[in-house]
Amino acid sequence: MEGVITCFHTKCVSLPARSIPLSRWRNRNLVSSIPRRSLCVSASSSDTLVAGGSPKEEDTRSKVSSKGDDSEDLKLWMDKKGMPPCKVLLKERPAHDQKHKPIHYVAASEDLQKGDVAFSVPNSLVVTLERVLGNETIAELLTTNKLSELACLALYLMYEKKQGKKSVWYPYIRELDRQRGRGQLDVESPLLWSEAELEYLTGSPTKAEVLERAEGIKREYSELDTVWFMAGSLFQQYPFDIPTEAFSFEIFKQAFVAIQSCVVHLQNVSLARRFALVPLGPPLLAYCSNCKAMLTAVDDAVELVVDRAYKAGDPIVAWCVCDPKCFPCGPQPNAKLLLNYGFVDEDNPYDRIIVEAALSTDDPQYQDKRLVAQRNGKLSQQVFQVRVGKEREAVQDMLPYLRLGYMSDPAEMQSVISSQGPVCSMSPCMERAVLDQLADYFMRRLSRYPTTLKEDDAMLADPSLNPRKRVATRLVRLEKKMLAACLVATVDFLNELPDTSISPCPALYAPSLK
C-alpha cells in the first residue's frame, strides 16, 4: 500500500488574523470564552461514521443515495479531479439490515488479465498526513511522539465534513458515510459493537483486545487539542474549533474506526505519507489473503495492478490491509482483520493464535534457566505463535522451553548450561508432567468458549444469523479449531510415551501458561 500526495488546497483560506498565545490556549476557560464558529456537531445519525454533518444534510444525502447516485457522483468527482480512465466501476449489494444503504464494491468494468492496471488514483486525490498537517516535518514530529496517524486523519476529515458541500472531499466523505465503516461482509469493527454484541466473542482473546483498543482511542481523543495546536494548517483553517469541544468522544470514535477500516499502508514513501486514504481503495475493495495485488505508490499516483484474470462485473480483490497499530505491517491473523476491518477470512493462511509461557521467577535456578532460554532464542516470558495448519510444529517448539522450566536438579541444570543446544533430557514422569500441563492448558482455553464447534457450525448454517454474530462465530470457530488441533498433537505425544500409565512428577516451579 503506497501513497504520495500533492498540495491540498487550491487556494488559501483567508481568516481573521488573530493569534492566541500558547499560555492562553492552555487555559481552557479563556479559550472557551473566545467567540467561535458553531462547535455543536450533530451525532443524531448512527449511519454517519465520519462525523460532522447536520441532520438535514444527512437526510438529503439519504434521499440522494436512494436514487443510486452516490457511486456516480464519486466517479464523476474523481474524473473531474484528473483520474485517468480506469477499468473498474462501483456496484452494490444489499445490506443485511434493510435500514442501511447497500454495500458498494469495486468491480471490473471489462475483462481484465493478470498484470493489467485496474485503476490509478492521482496523488491529488489521496489523503496523507503530509496533506493534513501541511508540513512533513510536523507530521513526523507528531507521529514520532506517538500521536496516531489515524487520529490525525480522522480529525481532518471531521473538520472537512463540517464544511459540507464546500469541502473538496465532499463526494469521498459521503462515500465513507455510506459504507459506515463496514467491510464487504456488512460488518463494522467490534469497536462499534454494543456490550451485548461483544459477548459473541466470549472466550476469545480478541474481546480483551477490543476493550484495550477502545481505551487507546480514548487516549488519542485526549491528544487531539495538541495535534490541532501544533499543526499550523489545522490551526489556520479552523482557528476556533478546538477538537474536544467541536466533537464528542463518540463522534471521534466513529470517525476513527471508519478511517481505520479504509486506511492503506504505502511502502517506500516518507513517514508522513505511509498511511493513506485512497478513493476506490478499502473498504470498496474486497480482501483476499492469498491475493498478491496491492495498492502501490508509483511516481505521482497510487495504482492497483491485478494479479489474476477477471470477467466484467467480477469484484476486484486485493491484499491491502495491515494493522495500523503495528509497523512494519505484515500479514494479519483473523483477530486483527476483525478488529481493524470487520471481517474474517476463513481461508487466511496467516491466521494464528498465541500461547504465552513464562519461567517461574520464584525458581532458585531462574537466572540459569533464563540464560539457557536466551541462548536458544527464547525469553523468560515467551510468546509462541500457533499458525493454522502448523499446530503440531508449534507444540514441538514449546516442549523444550517447558522441559527447561521443569528441571530441578542443579547437576542436570549445569549439564544443560554446558551443552550447545536445547538439550533437556527428561525422566518419563517429568515428560508426562510437561505434556499433562500443556494438554490441560488447551482444554481450559477451549472450555472458555460457551459453544462447541458443532454448535458453531449449526449457527453458521442459519442464513438469517445476524452479520455481527456470524463474523464473531467464524472467528471463535477458527480459534477453537487451532486449539483443538494443538490438543490432539499434545495427546499424540502423550500416547507416544514408553509407559502411558506412569504418573506425572510434581514440579514446584513449573512454567506458567496463559
Solvent accessible surface area in square Angstrom, and as a share of the most:
residue,aa,sasa,rsa
1,M,3,0.01
2,E,7,0.03
3,G,0,0.00
4,V,24,0.14
5,I,9,0.04
6,T,70,0.41
7,C,110,0.66
8,F,25,0.11
9,H,58,0.26
10,T,137,0.80
11,K,159,0.67
12,C,126,0.75
13,V,86,0.49
14,S,111,0.72
15,L,52,0.26
16,P,102,0.64
17,A,110,0.85
18,R,124,0.45
19,S,100,0.65
20,I,15,0.08
21,P,71,0.45
22,L,85,0.42
23,S,84,0.55
24,R,85,0.31
25,W,12,0.04
26,R,142,0.52
27,N,64,0.33
28,R,102,0.37
29,N,127,0.65
30,L,74,0.37
31,V,4,0.02
32,S,58,0.37
33,S,80,0.52
34,I,10,0.05
35,P,100,0.63
36,R,57,0.21
37,R,106,0.39
38,S,81,0.52
39,L,24,0.12
40,C,122,0.73
41,V,27,0.15
42,S,40,0.26
43,A,66,0.51
44,S,83,0.54
45,S,32,0.21
46,S,82,0.53
47,D,44,0.23
48,T,10,0.06
49,L,6,0.03
50,V,0,0.00
51,A,4,0.03
52,G,11,0.11
53,G,7,0.06
54,S,52,0.33
55,P,76,0.48
56,K,169,0.71
57,E,37,0.16
58,E,26,0.12
59,D,74,0.39
60,T,60,0.35
61,R,5,0.02
62,S,51,0.33
63,K,120,0.51
64,V,40,0.23
65,S,7,0.05
66,S,95,0.61
67,K,154,0.65
68,G,44,0.42
69,D,49,0.26
70,D,4,0.02
71,S,17,0.11
72,E,87,0.39
73,D,44,0.23
74,L,1,0.01
75,K,66,0.28
76,L,80,0.40
77,W,20,0.07
78,M,0,0.00
79,D,79,0.41
80,K,165,0.70
81,K,87,0.37
82,G,49,0.47
83,M,16,0.07
84,P,61,0.39
85,P,139,0.87
86,C,43,0.26
87,K,68,0.29
88,V,10,0.06
89,L,59,0.29
90,L,14,0.07
91,K,77,0.33
92,E,87,0.39
93,R,83,0.30
94,P,107,0.67
95,A,7,0.05
96,H,94,0.42
97,D,50,0.26
98,Q,150,0.67
99,K,169,0.72
100,H,46,0.20
101,K,43,0.18
102,P,40,0.25
103,I,1,0.01
104,H,4,0.02
105,Y,22,0.09
106,V,1,0.00
107,A,0,0.00
108,A,0,0.00
109,S,45,0.29
110,E,81,0.36
111,D,79,0.41
112,L,0,0.00
113,Q,113,0.50
114,K,152,0.65
115,G,46,0.45
116,D,38,0.19
117,V,62,0.36
118,A,0,0.00
119,F,2,0.01
120,S,24,0.15
121,V,0,0.00
122,P,22,0.14
123,N,5,0.03
124,S,47,0.31
125,L,4,0.02
126,V,0,0.00
127,V,0,0.00
128,T,0,0.00
129,L,1,0.01
130,E,35,0.15
131,R,15,0.06
132,V,0,0.00
133,L,1,0.01
134,G,56,0.54
135,N,66,0.34
136,E,56,0.25
137,T,103,0.60
138,I,40,0.20
139,A,0,0.00
140,E,60,0.27
141,L,86,0.43
142,L,1,0.00
143,T,16,0.09
144,T,91,0.53
145,N,89,0.46
146,K,177,0.75
147,L,18,0.09
148,S,15,0.10
149,E,14,0.06
150,L,3,0.02
151,A,3,0.02
152,C,0,0.00
153,L,0,0.00
154,A,0,0.00
155,L,0,0.00
156,Y,0,0.00
157,L,0,0.00
158,M,0,0.00
159,Y,1,0.00
160,E,2,0.01
161,K,3,0.01
162,K,58,0.25
163,Q,69,0.31
164,G,9,0.09
165,K,145,0.62
166,K,182,0.77
167,S,6,0.04
168,V,54,0.31
169,W,3,0.01
170,Y,22,0.08
171,P,22,0.14
172,Y,6,0.02
173,I,3,0.01
174,R,17,0.06
175,E,4,0.02
176,L,8,0.04
177,D,8,0.04
178,R,3,0.01
179,Q,1,0.01
180,R,17,0.06
181,G,3,0.03
182,R,2,0.01
183,G,5,0.05
184,Q,32,0.14
185,L,69,0.34
186,D,23,0.12
187,V,1,0.01
188,E,8,0.03
189,S,1,0.01
190,P,1,0.00
191,L,5,0.02
192,L,39,0.20
193,W,17,0.06
194,S,56,0.36
195,E,149,0.67
196,A,72,0.56
197,E,32,0.14
198,L,16,0.08
199,E,94,0.42
200,Y,67,0.26
201,L,0,0.00
202,T,42,0.24
203,G,24,0.23
204,S,7,0.05
205,P,61,0.38
206,T,1,0.00
207,K,50,0.21
208,A,66,0.51
209,E,52,0.23
210,V,3,0.01
211,L,94,0.47
212,E,120,0.54
213,R,20,0.07
214,A,18,0.14
215,E,85,0.38
216,G,12,0.11
217,I,1,0.00
218,K,99,0.42
219,R,153,0.56
220,E,16,0.07
221,Y,35,0.13
222,S,77,0.50
223,E,71,0.32
224,L,0,0.00
225,D,13,0.06
226,T,35,0.20
227,V,2,0.01
228,W,2,0.01
229,F,51,0.21
230,M,74,0.33
231,A,0,0.00
232,G,28,0.27
233,S,23,0.15
234,L,0,0.00
235,F,43,0.18
236,Q,125,0.56
237,Q,28,0.12
238,Y,7,0.03
239,P,15,0.10
240,F,31,0.13
241,D,4,0.02
242,I,2,0.01
243,P,0,0.00
244,T,38,0.22
245,E,56,0.25
246,A,3,0.02
247,F,2,0.01
248,S,57,0.37
249,F,45,0.19
250,E,99,0.44
251,I,3,0.01
252,F,0,0.00
253,K,34,0.14
254,Q,42,0.19
255,A,0,0.00
256,F,1,0.00
257,V,0,0.00
258,A,2,0.02
259,I,0,0.00
260,Q,0,0.00
261,S,4,0.03
262,C,0,0.00
263,V,1,0.00
264,V,0,0.00
265,H,5,0.02
266,L,2,0.01
267,Q,69,0.31
268,N,157,0.81
269,V,38,0.22
270,S,35,0.22
271,L,57,0.28
272,A,2,0.01
273,R,61,0.22
274,R,35,0.13
275,F,3,0.01
276,A,0,0.00
277,L,0,0.00
278,V,1,0.01
279,P,1,0.01
280,L,6,0.03
281,G,1,0.01
282,P,9,0.05
283,P,11,0.07
284,L,6,0.03
285,L,7,0.03
286,A,18,0.14
287,Y,34,0.13
288,C,28,0.17
289,S,4,0.02
290,N,93,0.48
291,C,3,0.02
292,K,153,0.65
293,A,4,0.03
294,M,57,0.25
295,L,0,0.00
296,T,55,0.32
297,A,21,0.17
298,V,51,0.29
299,D,141,0.73
300,D,100,0.52
301,A,10,0.08
302,V,0,0.00
303,E,32,0.15
304,L,0,0.00
305,V,56,0.32
306,V,3,0.02
307,D,28,0.14
308,R,83,0.30
309,A,67,0.52
310,Y,15,0.06
311,K,139,0.59
312,A,59,0.46
313,G,23,0.22
314,D,51,0.26
315,P,53,0.33
316,I,0,0.00
317,V,26,0.15
318,A,0,0.00
319,W,38,0.13
320,C,1,0.01
321,V,5,0.03
322,C,3,0.02
323,D,0,0.00
324,P,14,0.09
325,K,98,0.41
326,C,57,0.34
327,F,113,0.47
328,P,111,0.70
329,C,26,0.16
330,G,21,0.21
331,P,54,0.34
332,Q,14,0.06
333,P,9,0.06
334,N,1,0.00
335,A,18,0.14
336,K,48,0.20
337,L,0,0.00
338,L,0,0.00
339,L,2,0.01
340,N,0,0.00
341,Y,6,0.02
342,G,0,0.00
343,F,20,0.09
344,V,6,0.04
345,D,26,0.13
346,E,76,0.34
347,D,116,0.60
348,N,6,0.03
349,P,71,0.44
350,Y,68,0.26
351,D,8,0.04
352,R,60,0.22
353,I,12,0.06
354,I,71,0.36
355,V,0,0.00
356,E,59,0.27
357,A,3,0.03
358,A,22,0.17
359,L,9,0.04
360,S,27,0.18
361,T,100,0.58
362,D,114,0.59
363,D,9,0.04
364,P,111,0.70
365,Q,26,0.12
366,Y,34,0.13
367,Q,100,0.44
368,D,46,0.24
369,K,2,0.01
370,R,67,0.25
371,L,99,0.49
372,V,6,0.04
373,A,3,0.02
374,Q,83,0.37
375,R,104,0.38
376,N,47,0.24
377,G,63,0.61
378,K,43,0.18
379,L,109,0.54
380,S,23,0.15
381,Q,138,0.61
382,Q,28,0.12
383,V,65,0.38
384,F,7,0.03
385,Q,76,0.34
386,V,0,0.00
387,R,112,0.41
388,V,62,0.35
389,G,60,0.58
390,K,112,0.48
391,E,18,0.08
392,R,92,0.34
393,E,92,0.41
394,A,9,0.07
395,V,0,0.00
396,Q,87,0.39
397,D,68,0.35
398,M,1,0.00
399,L,10,0.05
400,P,40,0.25
401,Y,8,0.03
402,L,0,0.00
403,R,55,0.20
404,L,6,0.03
405,G,3,0.03
406,Y,14,0.05
407,M,10,0.04
408,S,77,0.50
409,D,63,0.33
410,P,90,0.57
411,A,71,0.55
412,E,82,0.37
413,M,0,0.00
414,Q,103,0.46
415,S,70,0.45
416,V,8,0.05
417,I,58,0.30
418,S,83,0.54
419,S,27,0.17
420,Q,168,0.75
421,G,15,0.14
422,P,83,0.52
423,V,87,0.50
424,C,16,0.10
425,S,91,0.59
426,M,42,0.19
427,S,54,0.35
428,P,70,0.44
429,C,25,0.15
430,M,29,0.13
431,E,27,0.12
432,R,55,0.20
433,A,8,0.06
434,V,0,0.00
435,L,2,0.01
436,D,43,0.22
437,Q,40,0.18
438,L,0,0.00
439,A,8,0.06
440,D,65,0.34
441,Y,0,0.00
442,F,0,0.00
443,M,102,0.45
444,R,99,0.36
445,R,13,0.05
446,L,42,0.21
447,S,88,0.57
448,R,121,0.44
449,Y,12,0.04
450,P,98,0.62
451,T,38,0.22
452,T,77,0.45
453,L,59,0.29
454,K,170,0.72
455,E,86,0.39
456,D,0,0.00
457,D,66,0.34
458,A,67,0.52
459,M,48,0.21
460,L,33,0.16
461,A,80,0.62
462,D,59,0.31
463,P,124,0.78
464,S,82,0.53
465,L,20,0.10
466,N,63,0.32
467,P,21,0.13
468,R,46,0.17
469,K,65,0.27
470,R,48,0.18
471,V,2,0.01
472,A,0,0.00
473,T,5,0.03
474,R,53,0.19
475,L,2,0.01
476,V,8,0.05
477,R,47,0.17
478,L,21,0.11
479,E,9,0.04
480,K,6,0.02
481,K,93,0.39
482,M,4,0.02
483,L,0,0.00
484,A,28,0.22
485,A,36,0.28
486,C,0,0.00
487,L,34,0.17
488,V,90,0.52
489,A,5,0.04
490,T,0,0.00
491,V,60,0.35
492,D,55,0.28
493,F,26,0.11
494,L,26,0.13
495,N,98,0.50
496,E,113,0.51
497,L,22,0.11
498,P,128,0.80
499,D,71,0.37
500,T,73,0.42
501,S,95,0.61
502,I,53,0.27
503,S,79,0.51
504,P,62,0.39
505,C,28,0.17
506,P,126,0.80
507,A,36,0.28
508,L,163,0.81
509,Y,73,0.28
510,A,34,0.26
511,P,2,0.01
512,S,67,0.43
513,L,19,0.09
514,K,146,0.62
